[in-house]
Amino acid sequence: MGHKAIEITDSNFDEIINSDKPVLVDFWAEWCGPCRMVGPVVEELAGEYEGKVVVGKVDVDSNPQTSAKFGIRSIPTLLVFKNGQIVDKQVGAVPKHVLAQKLDAQVTVA
């Protein structure tokens, strides 16, 4: 069923966000209702942007260091990184097209 979002952890986080492609990171938790709405959308985006964008998910309960580093207070929070820097941010559940627009903006910028 296509490409899946990568599990991102405290240990591999830096390596993944320093990709030469834009990186979408979904900060989520098992107990978070809105996260369950965003989860499938993030998986779909992983498939649709395969080869163009790296898509990953951080379980905030298992990876407190990364969550603290970016001051994640409410979830879901989605961060878009380019060259290791945050270039866009979305807090809360949004429709897929909103996230797709954010990714398109980064993919088209050479």
N, C-alpha and C positions, 0 to 999 in steps of 0.2 A: 504493500500500500504506500509506495513512494517513500520519500525522505522523512525522517522523524526529527523532531527537535532534540538537541543534544542535552544530556544532563550536565549542568555546569555546577562545579563544587568550589569550595574555598581553595582547593589545591590546584585546579586547572583553570581558574577564572582568568588570570592575567594572560596566560598563553592563548586562550580563546579570543579575548577581546582585542588582542593585538594582531588579529587576522588582517590580511590585505583586503578583505571584503567588509562591508558594513555588518554589524552584529546586532541582532535583536535579542535582548535578554528579558525573559518573563520571570519576575519575582513572584512566587506563589506559595501557597501552603495547602495541605490536604483539607484542613477544616474551614477554608475560606470559600463561601458560596460563590461570589462573583468570579473567583479564580477558576471555578469549574466551568463557567461560561466562556472564559477567555481561552482556556486550555485547548479545546478543539480548534479554535480559530488559529492559534499559534502553530498547531500541528499542520493545518492546511497551508499556512504561509510558508512553513518549512519546505513543503512539497513544491509549492508554486514558485518559490524563489531559489530553489536548489541551484547551486553553482553561482548565484549572484549575491546571496545574503546568508550569513551563518545565523541560525536560529537556535537559541538555547533557553533552558529553564533552570532557575535556581530555587530550590526548596529552602525557604527562609529558616525553617526549623532546623534543618540539617546543616545549614551553612551560615551561621550567625556573623562570621567575620565579614563576608562579602556584603551582607545586608547592612551591617553597621557602617561599613566603609562608605556606602552611598546614601546613608541616612534613610533607609527604607522604613517608613512608619506605617503606611497603609498599603495593603495589597488588594488586588494585583497592581504592581507597578511595572511598566515596561520601559526599558531604557534602550536607546539606539546608540551604538558606539561606532565611531569611524576613526581609524588609526589610534585606537585605545582611548579616545576621548568621547564623552557623552555629547551627542549632537541633537538628541531629541528625547522627550520623556512623555509618558502617558500614565496617569494615575487613574485607576478604576477601569471597569469593563466598558469597552466601546465596540461598535460594529467593526467588522473586518475591514471595510473599505477605508476606515480612518487609519488603521495601522498600515494598510497597503499603501496609502498615500505617503505616509512617513517614510516607508521603505523606498518607494519610487523616487522620492526626493533625494535620497542618499545614493541610490544606484545610478541615477542619471547624472549626478555631479561627478565629473571625471576627476 
